[in-house]
Each structure stands twice: as structure tokens, then as C-alpha cells.
Amino acid sequence: MATIKDVAERAGVAPSTVSYVLSGSRKISEETRRAVQAAIDELGYHPRASARTLRSARTRVLALAVPRVPGEYRAIDGRFAVDVTDAARGHDHDVLLITDEDGVGGLRRVARSGLADAAVLMAVEERDPRIEVLHQLGFPAALLGHDGHSGLPWTDLAWEAAVALALHECAAAGHRRTVFLSSAEHELAARRGYALQGLDGARRAARETGADVRVVTSHRDPDVLTRRLHEALTADPAPTALVVQHLILLPHLLDAVASMGLRIPEDLSVVLVGSLPDELGTRHLPRIDLPVAEMSAAVARLAIEAVETGCGTNDHPAAPRPGAPAPNASPTVPHHPIQPRMAGPAVAPPPGG
């Protein structure tokens, strides 16, 4: 990361001159000021960036990067924002939100300006471009989710195990034909970790149970989702269970099931994966809750520890040699994986079961 000395050398002036240009405390010629400014722009230097690692200069602020599509609402984003804020407050830290859709520009601004000490990333993608930026800038961070390649601290629900558990529970209740409604198309296209791991869990459970598991990709458009669901649930022979990972449109989904004349759980068992804890509308359904409070507490702690230790702030780790452990397997990078647990009523048997 560029320092004031680097700027001075590039501009051909003394470091004190750079300081004077930045502070405006002394009169500097226009030619010199322009040379210093050009060097600052070329090197991406910010006056506070080089001091960020000094304990006395810490902001005690965490930057929470939540990619948002304008106009779209996701309850899970708000829940995590609140719980991460509460967890950070327990460490005497505040939280700054970054809501760029790709997150890259916002992270660069925050890291270079020294507005925060570390970042917390949500909606982590495989080979996430934000992670590359963090490595380039040497900016501490922790992840809500993981991609298996980042070399950064992370916490997450074990999504593969969660989906597999839900499908195993259906099989144990006697269901031999189950539909798995996966994450939405745009989440799979973005190669978000939870979406890919959910698919892996469905494939694994199908192999292990011998049940017929039909994977249906969800969609952010309610009408498209309804058509896909109708096609899957009216197939012959009809499925008797539905496992749902994409829960954003859950009320619409339940309405669609009711409009087909299907009763839950008498005609169709519905099992949720990744539901929000304490949601009144899901208590009657068997489910695996997303441990938002535990994940939020863990990621705040991991991010603050990364500032203290410098963990994950080196350049992006090289690809491992054949047979060598992946970067996330390194004992120097802490993780907090969370195993799934069933909640709510047991999965009901199929009709006539």
C-alpha cells in the first residue's frame, strides 16, 4: 500500500511537502500541488490509509458489505445488518454499510479512506471479486459465507449438510419422491457459496437415500416461480415432499401450493432450509433455521481479530499444489462453521404412509 514517502518520491518533493499539500497548512505553488495530486491519484494513496494499522488511528468501525439490487427487499439482509451491529457494539465497535451492487467500488473507498478498520462481506461468491480487492489493499476482513479459496476468516451454516439433512429427514419419514427448490437462478449464476453448496447437498442426499430428488431452480420473478412449481408438483407420479432453500418468496410459494388444492402437510410435506429464527409464519413447518445471531457474533469477532493479527491481509494465496490443503484449511486462518439442526415439528409421512 502506498505511503506518503512513495507519493513524495513520485512527485519529486519532500514528504513534508506532501503533508503540506494535504493539510493546506502552508502555501505551495500550483505546479507542486498538481504534481503531488497526480502522484496521489496514480498511487491510490489516502492520507489515513498508511496509518490504519496503528492502534492509535483505529476507527473501531466495521464495514458491512451487503450487495443490494435497487428496489429489491431481502429480510435476511436487514436481520444480519441488525445482528452484526449488535455484535460489533459488544466489542465497542460501530458498523458502516456498503450497499454497492458489486461492492468493489465501496470497499476501495472505505479501505483507502480509513473509514473502517475491517470489512465483513455478505453474499460471498465463488472467486468473489471483492476478496481480490481486499487482498490487493491489505484490508482485514471476515466473511459471512465462504468460497473455499479466499484465505480469509469466515463463518457460515454448513449448507451442503443442511440440505442433505432436510432430504434425509424426508426419506426417513417415508417420502420417496421429493422436489428440492434450490436457490434462484441469479444466485446460482453469481456462484454464491450457499447456492452451490445447497445443490451439492441435494445430489448427496439423493445418492445416500436412493430417493427420487428432483431439483427445481427457483426464480426471483413470482410468476416464473409459480409456473415451475406447478409443473414440478403436478408431475405423475406426484412428489409428496418439497424442500425449499430459496425462501424470499415463501409466502407466495405457500399460496401457490394452496391454489393447487394441496394441503400441508396432509398432501405435501414442506421443509425449509435457511429460515429466519423466530419467524411466526414458519413455526408450523419443519425447518433448519439460519443461525443469524451466532453467525453475526462470530463474524464480528473474526473481523476484529483480523485487525489485531493481520490475518488474511497478505496477497491472494496461490493455488495449492496437488494434494496440498486448500487455503481455507490453513490453521492460521480461523473459521466458524455451524452444523445444521432441525427445528419445528417432525416431517409428516406421505399420504397413505
C-alpha positions in Angstrom: 0.0 0.0 0.0 1.3 3.5 -0.9 2.8 5.7 1.8 3.4 9.4 2.0 7.1 8.7 1.2 6.0 6.9 -2.1 3.9 9.9 -3.1 6.9 12.2 -2.3 9.3 10.2 -4.5 6.8 10.0 -7.4 6.2 13.8 -7.2 9.9 14.6 -6.7 9.3 16.5 -3.5 9.9 16.0 0.3 7.4 14.1 2.4 6.7 17.3 4.4 5.6 19.0 1.1 3.1 16.2 0.5 1.8 16.7 4.1 1.5 20.5 3.5 -0.4 19.9 0.3 -2.8 17.6 2.1 -3.3 19.8 5.1 -3.2 23.1 3.4 -1.2 24.4 6.3 1.4 26.2 4.1 1.3 27.9 0.8 2.5 25.6 -2.0 3.0 26.5 -5.7 0.2 25.4 -8.1 2.8 23.3 -10.1 3.9 21.4 -7.0 0.4 20.9 -5.8 -0.6 19.4 -9.1 2.4 17.1 -9.1 1.6 15.9 -5.6 -2.1 15.4 -6.5 -1.1 13.4 -9.7 1.1 11.2 -7.6 -1.7 10.6 -5.1 -4.1 9.6 -7.9 -1.6 7.3 -9.6 -0.7 5.5 -6.4 -4.2 5.4 -4.9 -2.9 7.0 -1.7 -5.1 8.3 1.0 -3.6 10.2 3.9 -5.2 7.9 6.5 -4.6 4.6 4.8 -1.0 4.2 5.8 -1.9 4.9 9.5 -4.7 2.4 9.6 -2.6 -0.3 11.2 -1.6 2.0 14.1 -3.6 1.3 17.1 -4.0 4.9 17.9 -5.5 5.5 14.5 -8.2 2.8 14.6 -11.7 3.9 13.9 -13.4 1.0 15.8 -15.7 0.7 12.8 -16.5 -2.4 10.7 -17.7 -2.0 7.1 -20.6 -4.4 6.3 -20.7 -5.1 2.6 -24.3 -6.0 1.6 -24.7 -6.1 -2.2 -28.2 -4.7 -3.0 -30.2 -4.5 -6.2 -32.1 -1.2 -6.1 -35.8 -1.8 -5.3 -35.4 -5.3 -4.0 -36.0 -6.2 -0.4 -34.5 -9.2 1.4 -35.5 -9.6 5.0 -32.3 -11.6 5.6 -30.1 -8.6 4.8 -31.8 -6.4 7.4 -31.7 -9.2 10.0 -27.9 -9.6 9.5 -27.3 -5.9 9.5 -29.0 -5.5 12.9 -27.4 -8.5 14.4 -23.9 -7.7 13.2 -24.4 -4.2 14.5 -25.4 -5.6 17.9 -22.4 -7.9 17.9 -20.0 -5.1 17.0 -21.4 -2.9 19.7 -20.5 -5.7 22.2 -16.9 -5.1 21.1 -17.2 -1.3 21.3 -17.4 -1.0 17.5 -19.8 0.6 15.1 -20.9 -0.6 11.6 -20.8 1.2 8.3 -23.0 -0.2 5.5 -21.7 -0.6 1.9 -24.5 -1.4 -0.5 -22.9 -1.2 -3.9 -24.4 -4.0 -6.1 -20.9 -5.4 -6.8 -19.3 -4.0 -3.6 -15.9 -3.4 -5.2 -16.0 0.4 -5.5 -17.4 0.8 -2.0 -14.7 -1.4 -0.5 -12.0 0.5 -2.3 -13.3 3.8 -1.0 -13.6 2.6 2.6 -10.2 0.9 2.7 -8.4 3.9 1.2 -10.1 6.5 3.2 -9.6 4.7 6.6 -13.3 5.0 7.4 -13.2 1.5 8.9 -10.7 -1.0 10.3 -12.0 -4.1 8.6 -14.8 -5.4 6.3 -17.5 -8.0 6.7 -18.7 -9.5 3.4 -22.2 -10.9 2.8 -23.4 -12.9 -0.2 -20.0 -14.3 -0.9 -19.5 -15.6 -4.4 -17.0 -18.2 -5.7 -13.9 -16.3 -6.6 -15.5 -13.2 -5.3 -14.0 -10.0 -6.9 -14.4 -8.2 -3.6 -12.0 -10.6 -1.9 -9.3 -9.9 -4.6 -9.7 -6.2 -3.8 -9.2 -6.8 -0.1 -6.0 -8.8 -0.7 -4.7 -6.0 -3.1 -5.3 -3.4 -0.4 -4.2 -5.4 2.5 -7.5 -4.7 4.2 -8.6 -7.0 7.1 -11.9 -8.8 6.6 -14.1 -11.7 7.6 -16.8 -13.4 5.6 -20.4 -14.4 6.2 -20.2 -17.4 3.9 -17.1 -18.8 2.1 -15.8 -19.7 -1.3 -13.1 -22.2 -0.4 -10.4 -20.1 -1.9 -10.2 -16.8 -0.1 -7.8 -17.5 2.7 -9.9 -15.1 4.9 -11.7 -15.9 8.2 -15.3 -17.0 7.7 -18.4 -18.3 9.4 -21.3 -20.0 7.7 -24.1 -22.5 8.0 -22.9 -25.8 6.5 -25.3 -25.5 3.6 -24.5 -28.8 1.9 -25.1 -30.6 5.2 -28.3 -28.6 5.8 -29.9 -29.5 2.5 -28.8 -33.1 2.9 -30.2 -33.3 6.4 -33.6 -32.0 5.3 -33.8 -34.5 2.4 -32.7 -37.3 4.8 -35.5 -36.4 7.2 -38.0 -36.6 4.3 -36.7 -40.0 3.3 -36.8 -41.2 6.9 -40.5 -40.2 7.1 -41.2 -42.4 4.0 -41.1 -39.8 1.2 -39.6 -41.4 -2.0 -40.3 -38.5 -4.4 -39.2 -35.1 -3.2 -38.8 -31.7 -5.0 -35.8 -29.6 -4.0 -36.4 -25.9 -4.7 -32.9 -24.6 -4.9 -31.6 -21.0 -4.7 -32.7 -18.7 -7.5 -31.2 -18.5 -11.0 -29.4 -15.3 -10.4 -27.8 -16.6 -7.2 -26.5 -19.7 -9.0 -25.3 -17.6 -11.9 -23.3 -15.4 -9.4 -21.9 -18.7 -8.0 -22.8 -17.8 -4.4 -21.5 -20.3 -2.0 -24.8 -21.2 -0.2 -26.5 -21.8 -3.6 -23.8 -24.1 -4.9 -23.4 -25.9 -1.6 -27.2 -26.5 -1.5 -27.1 -28.2 -4.9 -24.2 -30.4 -3.6 -26.3 -31.4 -0.6 -29.3 -32.4 -2.8 -27.2 -34.6 -5.0 -25.5 -36.1 -2.0 -28.8 -36.9 -0.3 -30.2 -38.5 -3.4 -27.3 -40.8 -3.6 -27.3 -41.7 0.0 -31.1 -42.3 0.4 -31.9 -43.6 -3.0 -34.9 -41.3 -3.2 -36.1 -39.5 -6.3 -35.0 -35.9 -5.7 -36.0 -33.5 -8.5 -34.1 -30.3 -8.4 -36.1 -27.2 -9.5 -34.3 -23.9 -9.8 -36.1 -21.0 -8.1 -36.6 -17.6 -9.6 -36.9 -14.0 -8.4 -40.0 -13.5 -10.5 -43.1 -14.8 -8.7 -44.9 -15.8 -11.9 -41.9 -17.8 -13.2 -41.6 -19.5 -9.8 -45.3 -20.4 -9.8 -45.1 -22.0 -13.2 -42.0 -24.0 -12.3 -43.6 -25.1 -9.0 -46.8 -26.1 -10.7 -45.0 -28.2 -13.2 -43.0 -30.0 -10.6 -45.8 -30.7 -8.1 -48.3 -31.9 -10.7 -45.9 -34.4 -12.3 -47.0 -38.0 -12.5 -46.2 -39.7 -10.1 -46.6 -36.7 -7.9 -44.0 -35.8 -5.3 -45.0 -35.9 -1.7 -42.4 -33.6 -0.2 -41.0 -30.2 -1.0 -37.6 -29.0 0.4 -37.1 -25.2 0.0 -33.9 -23.3 0.2 -35.0 -20.1 -1.6 -37.2 -18.6 1.0 -37.5 -15.0 -0.2 -40.8 -15.7 -1.9 -42.0 -18.2 0.7 -45.5 -16.6 1.3 -46.1 -16.6 -2.5 -44.9 -20.2 -2.7 -47.3 -21.3 0.0 -50.1 -19.5 -1.7 -49.2 -21.3 -4.9 -49.3 -24.7 -3.2 -52.7 -23.9 -1.7 -54.1 -22.8 -5.1 -53.2 -26.3 -6.5 -55.5 -27.8 -3.8 -52.6 -29.3 -1.9 -52.8 -29.3 1.9 -49.7 -29.0 4.1 -48.7 -31.5 5.4 -51.6 -33.9 4.6 -50.9 -33.9 0.8 -47.4 -32.3 0.7 -44.8 -32.0 3.4 -42.8 -28.7 3.2 -39.4 -28.4 4.8 -37.5 -25.2 4.9 -33.7 -24.7 4.8 -32.3 -21.4 6.0 -35.4 -19.9 7.5 -35.1 -16.9 9.8 -35.3 -17.8 13.5 -38.5 -16.9 15.4 -40.4 -16.1 12.2 -44.1 -16.6 13.2 -45.1 -17.7 9.7 -42.7 -20.7 9.7 -43.2 -22.2 13.1 -45.7 -24.8 11.9 -43.2 -26.2 9.4 -40.2 -28.5 9.9 -37.1 -26.4 9.2 -33.5 -25.7 9.6 -33.1 -22.1 10.8 -30.2 -19.9 9.7 -28.2 -19.2 12.9 -28.1 -15.4 12.3 -27.2 -14.4 15.8 -24.4 -17.0 16.1 -23.0 -16.1 12.6 -23.2 -12.4 13.4 -21.4 -12.7 16.7 -18.7 -14.9 15.1 -18.1 -12.7 12.1 -17.7 -9.6 14.2 -15.2 -11.3 16.4 -13.3 -12.7 13.4 -13.1 -9.3 11.7 -11.8 -7.6 14.9 -9.3 -10.4 15.4 -8.2 -10.0 11.8 -7.3 -6.3 12.6 -5.3 -7.4 15.6 -3.4 -10.2 13.9 -3.3 -9.0 10.3 -4.9 -12.4 9.3 -5.8 -12.6 5.6 -4.3 -9.2 4.7 -1.5 -10.7 2.5 -1.7 -11.0 -1.2 -4.2 -13.5 -2.5 -2.9 -17.0 -1.8 -1.5 -19.0 -4.7 -3.4 -22.1 -5.9 -2.5 -25.1 -3.8 -0.2 -27.8 -5.1 -1.9 -31.1 -6.0 -2.6 -32.9 -2.7 -1.9 -29.8 -0.6 -4.7 -28.3 1.6 -6.9 -25.5 0.2 -6.1 -22.0 1.6 -9.2 -22.2 3.9 -7.7 -25.4 5.5 -4.7 -23.4 6.9 -4.6 -23.5 10.7 -3.6 -19.8 10.7 -7.0 -18.7 9.2 -9.8 -19.1 11.8 -13.2 -20.4 10.7 -16.5 -20.9 12.5 -18.6 -23.4 10.5 -22.1 -24.2 12.0 -23.7 -27.6 11.7 -27.4 -27.7 10.9 -30.2 -28.7 13.3 -33.8 -29.5 12.6 -36.4 -27.4 14.3 -40.2 -27.4 14.5 -42.4 -30.4 14.0 -41.2 -33.7 12.6 -41.6 -34.3 8.9 -45.1 -35.8 8.3 -45.3 -39.1 6.4 -46.6 -39.1 2.8 -50.3 -39.6 2.1 -51.3 -43.1 3.0 -47.9 -43.7 4.6 
